[in-house]
Amino acid sequence: MRHRWRGGAGCERDAGGGGDAAAGALRGLRGRPLAAALRSPAEAAELRAAALLRAGREAGGRESHTPRLVALELKGGVGALRPGGAGTEAPVAWDGEVAAYLERASAGGSAPRDAGSRTEDASSDRKGSSSASVQGTSPASSRLTVSQEVYSGGSMRVWSDYLNVHLHPKSIYVIRQYMHDGECGCLEAFGQGESLLQDPGCIEELEDRLHFYVEECDYLQGFQVLCDLHNGFSGVGAKVTELLYDEYSGKGILTWGLTPVMSNMGGSQKNFYRLMNTALGIVHLSSHSSLFCPLSLSGSLGIKPQPPVTFPYINYDASLNYHSSAILAAVLDTLTAPYRLCSSQGSMMHLAETLNFSGRKVVAAWASVPFPALHGCSLPDTLCAYQQDMPWKLLSSCREQKVSCCFAQSVVLRGVCKESHISSCPEKQATSPLHAYESTEQILQHYLHTVFPGAFSTSHVLEQPCNTLPPYPQFFSPLLTRQGFLLDKPPSYSSAAVESIPVLAALQSSPVLHTLLYSLYKDLQKLNTRRWPSFFSAGVEQDDFQEALQELRTLSQCYEMGSEADESEDEADAD
């Protein structure tokens, strides 16, 4: 799982036809979440499509939509994208009759993909993989036969292998000083990433691409930045957010720090580099962002790996970026809905300000993918089954905890019909307060106030579900219907592919972040960092690193509760 920087800008026109937010990322997720989360305008009835997508015209005059995106990628990491960065090669044009044949791969979790970028004779034999072929007969037959390949998760090498949108030529900037894969020539240290953004040529190239998107805006909300924490892209992200903070003062900057599921690397240099990159990344990214959220399926950011997050109705392979990025894409698309809603005047900065008070600029992500709504049951019926614990998982690389309190939260529930407040169980209506409310918004808000008394909670309910059509992997439980709702028992017939799912997701300013940040601080305190001079020779001074550690500790203290604050004071006295 790799994460790149994507920074972009959007606009909002008075007529409501323009965009309103920037999309951003810094090296990401070999299947990067934003790429999978982008939707066509036709699929976004409740969400302003132009918040992430810009309208344009192709050479032939056909309308097209490309994301407002600037992506920094390493050499060899763009896969099938054309040199101009506009996307995979366009399919062969054909006006005659078309017959489509689907080849299914033997591995599970596969999804079909348009392979029009590769044209080959049907007789060519590519051993070890199914191939895409275009067979053209003579014009007299007026027939084109297209064989479409279906990839298994293991065949997905880079994020563009399952990119379903075309990109503007301004979107992709390839950093040629470092390699995407390999044992040498890698961008592995925070200081290396910082140094890249001190190069005048790189800065000029980045600013030119940013200005291209910003100058077309009538109203710029801000920027989303997706960035690796575990490698040198944490340094790139630190300098990019600093640039955005200085040049676009007052605009929202929402930063997502992404990390892959890590195997046990023991005492390897790579593991210690990961820890140091992560700590420096959190400190620097949060200081120049309106809001910063670590987002991962990994169970821990610390030196000891923890099992990855599991979901009761998804059978995913955490080692496949194709799978993990798809889950994070669904979560990211849901979490960012509040400032993309057609019905809401809330902005990116407004969302940040509801969560980042008292110095708490780091938030945790929680999600239920899919939300466990029984087919045919109402929202009150579903929530009544979770009176004590929310049915979601922590996606911010901290061991699972039962959290009964938070300072503030933004919650989004999508894929639930507005009429789902009507109970299918009349006997429950008299006993549950949730059944007394007339709208799904009221039901969710009352539920949140019950589970998190005293917390500042904002909530949104969308009917529009999360789309899981190809190339989204089909790794769902057979208990799910085509719309992603739960059945009492598996169907007796072969179930159809899941086309969409309901999702519940939240950003929380929560005491769990004290555990996350302070545990990382303690792990690094135990290390003799002088054993890795190569990390510091890349540009980070020992004194600056120690100062960043203290800032990490101070940041963790913003999330303390009662006894935790007393323990920290005792430890400070001992130090």
Disulfide bonds with the S-S distance in Angstrom:
none
